[in-house]
C-alpha cells in the first residue's frame, strides 16, 4: 500500500462533526428564548409587542439580505421590491377572501413566483450594475402598483378585514406571525447553508471562478438564494401590512428598507447568520434611544456604519467569532482528532 493510500484510509476514520456539546446547549438556549418570546403577549403590554414586531420584521429582512450578499455575493439595493410586493400581495389576497395572517405566508410564494422571471433580467447584470439594476427594478414595481387603482394607486389603501378582531387579540396574533416568520427565516437559511447547496454557496463566496471550474452551477445556486431572499422579504412585507393595517407605495417600496438591511448586516457581520441577530439588536437599540434626536439619529447611524466598515470589517459577530470561536449556528466542519506530523502512518512494504 502506498503512503498516499494509507493517509487517505486513515483520513476516512477521522471523526468530523459540526456541532459539539456546547452547541447543543446553545440550541436549547435558543429554543427557550423562542418559547419566552412566544409567551410574551400574555405578560407584556401591547406597546412592547408592537416594538418587537418591528424588530422581528427587520431581523427577517436582514437575514435575507445577509444570505444574498454574504453567501451568494449578490449585493442588492432593491430588496424593498419584495417588501412592497409582499404587502400588496396580502392586500390583494384579502380582497379575494384569504385570511390576512395566512396571506403573510402566501405572500412568500407570490414573491417567489415574481422573483423567478425578475432574476432572469437581474442576473444579466454583475457587480455595481446588479446593485443599481435591482433598485431600478424595485422602482418599476412601485410604479406598476401606483397605476393600479384597485390597490389604492398612489394614495395607498387600508386593510379592513382585520378591523372586526379584538384589538388585543389582533396585536397578539400579529406578534406571533412576525415571530414565526423570523424563526422560519433563520431556520430556513440555516438548513439551506448546511445542505449541499450551502457548500456550493460557500465556494462561490470564497472564489466564484474556482467554484465554477470545480463544477459548481454558480448561476443556479445564486438564483435559489435570490428566490429564498425574495420569499423572506415578501413575508416581512406582509407583516408590515398586518401590523400597520395600511400600505402606501412610497413607504412599502422605500429604499430605506434596503438601507436598514445593509446597515444591520455590516454592523453584525456579513456572511454570519448570527450577524443578522446582533446587527438587528444594535440597530433597534440605537433607534429606540436616539430616534427623538432628529437628524443626529441619522448622523449616528452613518457614523456607526463607517466605523463598522473601516475598523470592524468582519462585523461585531465576526470579531467575536475570530477571538472566541463562538457560534450559534454551526456551519463549518470540525475534526475531532486531526492528523499531525507526529501521527504514525502504517506503511506496508
C-alpha positions in Angstrom: 0.0 0.0 0.0 1.4 3.5 -0.9 1.8 6.2 1.7 -0.9 8.3 0.0 -3.4 5.4 0.1 -2.6 4.9 3.8 -3.1 8.6 4.6 -6.4 8.5 2.7 -7.6 5.4 4.5 -6.7 7.0 7.9 -8.5 10.2 7.0 -11.7 8.3 6.4 -11.6 7.1 10.0 -11.2 10.6 11.4 -14.5 11.8 13.1 -15.7 15.0 11.6 -18.6 17.0 13.2 -20.3 20.3 13.0 -21.9 20.6 16.4 -20.3 20.0 19.8 -21.7 19.7 23.3 -21.6 23.5 23.8 -23.5 23.9 20.5 -26.2 21.6 21.8 -26.6 23.7 24.9 -26.8 26.8 22.7 -29.6 25.2 20.7 -31.5 24.5 23.8 -31.0 28.1 24.9 -32.2 29.5 21.6 -35.3 27.2 21.9 -36.0 28.6 25.3 -35.6 32.2 24.0 -38.2 31.4 21.3 -40.6 30.0 23.9 -40.2 33.0 26.1 -40.8 35.3 23.2 -43.9 33.4 22.2 -45.3 33.7 25.7 -44.6 37.4 25.9 -48.1 38.7 24.8 -49.6 37.1 28.0 -47.3 39.2 30.3 -46.3 42.3 28.4 -48.2 45.4 27.2 -49.1 45.7 23.5 -46.7 48.6 23.2 -43.8 46.2 23.9 -45.0 43.6 21.4 -45.6 46.3 18.8 -42.0 47.4 19.0 -40.9 43.8 18.9 -42.9 43.3 15.7 -40.7 46.0 14.1 -37.6 44.3 15.4 -38.6 40.8 14.1 -39.5 42.3 10.8 -36.1 43.9 10.5 -34.4 40.7 11.6 -36.2 38.8 8.8 -35.2 41.3 6.2 -31.6 41.5 7.4 -31.3 37.7 7.4 -32.5 37.5 3.8 -30.1 40.3 2.7 -27.2 38.7 4.6 -27.9 35.4 2.8 -28.0 37.1 -0.5 -24.8 39.2 -0.2 -22.8 37.2 2.4 -23.1 33.8 0.7 -24.0 34.5 -3.0 -22.1 37.7 -3.4 -25.2 39.5 -4.7 -25.2 43.0 -3.3 -28.7 44.3 -3.9 -30.2 47.6 -3.0 -33.6 46.7 -4.4 -34.9 44.1 -2.0 -37.6 46.6 -1.0 -39.3 45.5 -4.2 -40.3 42.3 -2.4 -41.2 44.0 0.8 -43.7 46.1 -1.1 -44.9 43.2 -3.3 -45.4 41.1 -0.2 -47.5 43.8 1.5 -49.7 44.3 -1.6 -50.0 40.5 -2.1 -51.6 40.2 1.3 -53.9 43.1 0.5 -55.0 41.5 -2.8 -55.4 38.1 -1.3 -57.5 39.7 1.4 -59.8 41.1 -1.3 -60.2 37.6 -2.6 -61.3 36.3 0.8 -57.9 34.9 2.1 -57.3 35.5 5.9 -54.6 38.1 6.1 -52.4 36.2 8.5 -52.5 33.2 6.1 -51.8 35.7 3.4 -48.5 36.6 5.1 -47.2 33.1 4.4 -48.8 33.0 0.9 -47.0 36.3 0.1 -43.7 34.4 0.3 -44.9 32.1 -2.5 -46.2 35.1 -4.6 -42.9 36.9 -4.3 -41.0 33.7 -5.2 -43.0 33.4 -8.4 -42.4 37.1 -9.3 -38.7 36.8 -8.4 -38.2 34.0 -10.9 -38.6 36.0 -14.1 -37.1 39.0 -12.4 -33.9 37.1 -11.8 -33.6 36.3 -15.5 -33.3 40.0 -16.1 -31.3 41.0 -13.0 -28.7 38.2 -13.4 -27.7 39.7 -16.8 -26.0 42.4 -14.7 -23.0 42.0 -12.5 -21.3 43.9 -9.7 -22.3 47.5 -9.3 -24.6 47.2 -12.3 -26.5 44.5 -10.5 -26.9 46.6 -7.4 -28.2 49.6 -9.4 -30.4 47.4 -11.5 -32.2 45.9 -8.6 -33.0 49.4 -7.4 -34.4 50.2 -10.8 -36.5 47.0 -10.8 -37.9 48.0 -7.4 -38.9 51.4 -8.8 -40.6 49.7 -11.8 -42.7 47.5 -9.5 -43.6 50.6 -7.4 -44.8 52.5 -10.5 -46.9 49.5 -11.5 -48.6 49.4 -8.2 -49.2 53.2 -8.3 -51.0 52.7 -11.6 -53.3 50.1 -10.1 -56.5 51.8 -8.9 -57.9 48.7 -7.3 -54.9 48.6 -4.9 -55.3 52.3 -4.0 -52.9 53.7 -6.6 -50.6 56.4 -5.3 -52.7 57.1 -2.2 -52.4 53.6 -0.8 -55.1 51.5 0.9 -56.2 50.2 4.3 -56.6 46.6 5.3 -60.1 46.4 6.6 -60.6 42.6 7.0 -58.9 42.7 10.5 -61.0 45.5 11.8 -63.5 43.1 13.3 -61.0 41.5 15.6 -60.5 42.5 19.2 -57.6 44.9 19.4 -55.6 42.9 22.0 -56.1 39.6 20.1 -55.1 41.2 16.8 -51.9 42.6 18.3 -51.0 39.2 19.8 -51.7 37.4 16.5 -49.6 39.9 14.6 -46.7 39.4 17.0 -46.9 35.6 16.8 -46.9 35.8 13.0 -43.9 38.1 13.0 -42.1 35.8 15.4 -42.9 32.7 13.3 -41.7 34.5 10.1 -38.4 35.5 11.8 -37.8 32.0 13.2 -38.6 30.3 9.9 -36.3 32.7 8.1 -33.4 31.9 10.4 -34.1 28.2 10.4 -34.6 28.0 6.7 -31.3 29.8 6.0 -29.5 27.5 8.5 -30.8 24.4 6.9 -30.1 25.7 3.4 -26.5 26.5 4.3 -26.0 23.1 5.9 -27.1 21.4 2.6 -25.0 20.6 -0.5 -26.3 23.9 -1.9 -24.8 25.7 1.1 -21.5 24.1 0.5 -21.7 25.3 -3.1 -22.6 28.8 -1.9 -19.6 28.9 0.4 -17.3 28.0 -2.5 -19.0 30.7 -4.6 -18.4 33.3 -1.9 -14.8 32.4 -1.5 -13.9 32.2 -5.2 -16.6 32.2 -7.9 -14.2 31.3 -10.7 -12.7 28.4 -8.8 -16.2 27.2 -7.8 -17.3 27.2 -11.4 -14.1 25.4 -12.6 -14.8 22.7 -9.9 -18.2 22.0 -11.4 -20.5 24.2 -9.2 -23.5 25.5 -11.0 -23.0 29.1 -9.9 -26.0 30.6 -11.6 -28.4 28.0 -10.2 -27.0 28.5 -6.7 -27.4 32.3 -6.9 -30.9 32.0 -8.3 -32.0 29.8 -5.5 -30.7 32.2 -2.9 -32.3 35.1 -4.8 -35.7 33.3 -4.7 -35.3 32.5 -1.0 -34.4 36.1 -0.2 -37.5 37.3 -2.1 -39.7 35.0 -0.2 -38.4 36.1 3.2 -38.7 39.8 2.3 -42.2 39.2 0.9 -43.3 37.7 4.3 -41.7 40.7 6.1 -43.8 43.0 3.8 -46.9 41.0 4.8 -46.1 41.5 8.5 -45.7 45.2 7.7 -49.2 45.4 6.4 -51.0 43.4 9.1 -49.2 45.4 11.8 -49.9 48.9 10.4 -53.2 48.0 8.7 -52.3 50.4 5.9 -50.0 50.3 2.9 -48.6 53.2 0.8 -46.4 52.5 -2.3 -43.8 55.1 -1.3 -43.5 53.5 2.2 -43.6 49.9 1.2 -41.2 50.3 -1.7 -38.9 52.8 0.1 -35.2 52.2 -0.4 -34.8 52.8 3.4 -35.6 49.1 3.9 -32.6 48.1 1.9 -30.5 50.7 3.7 -31.6 49.1 7.1 -30.8 45.6 5.8 -27.3 46.7 4.7 -26.6 48.6 7.9 -27.6 45.6 10.1 -25.6 43.2 8.0 -22.5 45.4 8.1 -22.6 46.0 11.8 -23.5 42.5 12.7 -21.2 40.7 10.2 -21.8 39.8 6.6 -21.7 36.1 6.0 -22.7 35.1 9.5 -26.3 34.1 10.4 -25.6 35.4 13.9 -24.6 38.7 12.4 -28.2 39.5 11.4 -29.3 39.0 15.1 -26.5 41.1 16.6 -26.9 43.8 14.0 -30.7 43.9 14.5 -30.2 44.3 18.2 -27.7 47.1 17.8 -29.9 48.9 15.2 -33.0 48.5 17.3 -31.3 49.8 20.4 -29.9 52.9 18.6 -33.3 53.5 17.0 -35.1 53.4 20.4 -32.5 55.6 22.2 -31.8 58.2 19.6 -34.9 58.3 17.4 -36.1 61.5 19.1 -32.9 63.4 18.3 -33.9 64.2 14.7 -31.0 64.4 12.3 -28.5 63.4 15.0 -30.0 59.9 14.9 -29.2 59.6 11.2 -25.7 61.0 11.7 -25.1 58.4 14.4 -26.3 55.6 12.2 -23.9 56.9 9.4 -21.0 57.1 11.9 -21.6 53.6 13.1 -21.8 52.3 9.6 -18.4 53.9 8.8 -16.8 52.6 11.9 -18.1 49.1 11.2 -16.9 49.2 7.6 -13.4 50.6 8.4 -12.4 49.2 11.8 -14.7 46.1 12.1 -14.8 44.8 8.5 -16.0 41.4 9.8 -18.7 43.0 11.9 -19.3 42.5 15.6 -20.0 38.8 15.4 -17.2 38.2 13.0 -14.7 39.8 15.5 -16.2 37.8 18.4 -16.1 34.6 16.3 -12.4 35.3 15.5 -11.5 35.8 19.1 -13.6 33.2 20.9 -14.7 30.7 18.2 -18.3 31.2 19.4 -21.2 30.1 17.1 -24.9 29.8 17.5 -25.5 28.2 14.1 -22.7 25.6 13.4 -22.0 25.5 9.7 -18.3 24.6 9.5 -16.9 21.1 9.9 -14.6 20.3 12.8 -12.1 17.5 13.0 -12.0 15.8 16.4 -8.6 14.2 16.1 -6.6 15.9 13.3 -3.7 14.0 11.8 -0.4 15.7 12.6 3.1 15.1 11.5 3.8 13.1 14.7 0.9 10.7 13.9 2.4 7.4 12.8 1.0 6.1 9.5 1.4 2.4 8.9 3.2 1.6 5.6 3.3 -1.8 4.1 6.4 -2.7 2.1 
